Amino acid sequence: MWGTIWTILRKELTDNMRDRRSVFNALLSVLINPLLYIVLFGFLNRAFSEQATQTLQLPIIGAQNAPNLVSFLDQQNVDVLPPPEDAEAALLAGDVDVVLVIPDEFAVAFEQGESATVEVMRDESNDGSGIFVARTEGLLRQYSQRTASLRLLARGVSPAVMQPLIISEVDVSLQAGGAAGTVLNLLPVIMFTAAFLGGFYMVVDMTAGEKERDSLEPLLLNPVPRWTIVIAKYLTALAFTAVGTALATGLFLVLLGIPTVQEFTSIRLVVEPQAIATAVLVVAPVVFMAVALQMLIASYTRNVKEAQTYTQILSLAGFMPALFLSILPIRDQPWMYFIPTIGQVFLVNKVVRGEALPPADVAISMGVTLLIGVVALLGAIRLYEREEIVMG
């Protein structure tokens, strides 16, 4: 039995390896994702870092009404500019990112020790202005606190009375946060993308492709149980998918360890090899399930085009939840571990952060995923037992 499976498996591997274009496309679709994510987040991180450190260009309307405030801003890496003729139009056109308005009554209220109002004008739809607006408001808060302290001192009151509580943050996370934490959240996305796309072309070619080429019927006429043919095809795609997933994961981590990439992205993190091995074991059932579902869908379809359409939908449904969960601040709930891929996302994130894995969550997540994979594989075998498999 196993000899028959090995013979068919070797035949499928040989046939697929001869089609170098399909192999190249499969590997490219898997390995391009780590490169794209690193370049994307590298550019974003560099852009935010540069915006946070470069000189702030700040047009001010009514600068003559608050010379002390203008002087303070000038000392804080702010280039005070004359206001545009039409501030609102300039903001909407994107010519300026933020405009500070100091009304005429500011000086009177300030001299009398009352609360004086300033306006920060911005275009909320301009996402690129967020950092400049935040820097402007932060500097205004600093000036406000400094002025309040001086007013208290002038009245013989210690400024400490205005700060009855001092907040000190203590980071107890086992792994880096900020940009590095965001990149770590992308690890399950990389792995799941490879799991659902690594063997995509191979599965379609071995099932719907053989129907179109009229090579499936001669294969089924051989005096061997049809389930051995399905198992051999499945193991062929599974092996290729596992290799693709390992390559994508390895490439992602290797790139993050290169000094040039670290300098480009300003991201430095270290993930222990033991954590990576555990993450691979957590994702292994997803690979098993993904290939089985693709086999079932592609075996049911009538041609390659139809198989590609349905399996691509399956692939999107498989790795898109991981992408959303890596960005959105969603905490895990017990019911989430009953949903394949979603439970593994939280498990992988816990692993790479050095957190302990709850045995019950691991058992539920892996058990449900493996069960779906087994059912899908049995469904594919069932389809191959029917004579309609040749015609679709």
DAJO-V756793 format. One record per pair of residues at least 24 apart in sequence whose C-alpha atoms are under 6 Angstrom apart, sorted by the first residue. I is the first residue (numbers start at 1). J is the second residue. Records with the same first field share a line. If there is no record, write none. Layout:
I: J, J
This chain:
5: 228, 232
8: 232
9: 232, 236
26: 198
30: 194
31: 248
34: 252
42: 265
59: 83, 99
60: 99, 100, 101
61: 101, 102
62: 102
65: 107
91: 123
97: 129
98: 122
174: 353, 354
175: 353
180: 267
185: 326
188: 345
189: 322, 323
191: 245
192: 319
193: 319
194: 245
195: 245, 287
196: 290, 315
198: 241, 244
199: 237, 240, 241
204: 298
207: 299
208: 298, 303, 304
209: 304
227: 381
275: 351, 352
279: 348
285: 369, 370
289: 373
292: 373, 376, 377
293: 376
296: 376, 380
301: 392
302: 392
337: 365
338: 365
340: 369
